[in-house]
Amino acid sequence: RYVAIGKCNHKIMCHLCSFRMRSIYKDMECCYCKQKMGAVVFTKNHQAVWGEFDCNKMIHLNKAAVYVEDEELHKELRALTSLLCQKCDG
C-alpha cells in the first residue's frame, strides 16, 4: 500500500520494511543506493518524488525519522511499536 521515499527518490522498499530498518536496526540508508536518509516519507503515491512533500503538514515519528500522510498509517505504525498484543489486548 505505502512506499518509502527519501531524498534519493528510490521507491523499492515498502513502508513496513523501511520502518523496521529504521526503528529496529537503526539503518537510515536507502537499501538500493546506500545514501544516508535523514528522513523518509511513507506515501500511497508511488509516483511522488521527495520534493513534492510538505513535511511540516505531515505526522512525524521521531525515533525512525519518518513522515506519514495520514492518521490510519500513523496508528498502524504506533501499534507495531506497542508493547501490547493486538490480538489479546485489543
Secondary structure, DSSP 4 states (H G I P E B T S, - for coil): --EEE-TT----SBHHHHHHHHHTS---B-TTT--B-S-EEEES-TT--GGG--GGGSEEETTTTEEES-HHHHHHHHHHT-SS-TTT--
